[in-house]
């Protein structure tokens, strides 16, 4: 068999495998249409997921994005930052990710207090919110 035919067969097999795996993964969703996990509640994952969905298709996922951002508001630590879990102390990386995710709603009044508190927390650690100050503080950490 010539090489181009073998190559075509392999591509077809890979595409069938991908399709089969996709169906198996989708079939594992619960009756509400999502996968259930067993991870602790996490500001880091919530911020990343909300922002990723906003980038991917903000219209289709607007309700989930909003619920994620509201979760961040509710679970902000008293000091203005966020930790890796709801029981964790605030840390630079998680707070920076949450603040970044909240940038998508920075003009909405209901988020101003949360954003302001996170900016105060970050400024007290980084010296300012200028990109150079943030990157230097992260690299030095």
Secondary structure, 3 states (H helix, E strand, C coil): CCHHHHHHHHHHHHHHHHHHHHHHHHHCCCCCCCCCCCCCCCHHHHHHHHHHHHHHHCCCCHHHHHHHHHHHHHCCCCCCCCCCCCCCCCCHHHHHHHHHHHHHHCCCHHHHHHHHHHHHHHHHHHCCCCHHHHHHHHHHC
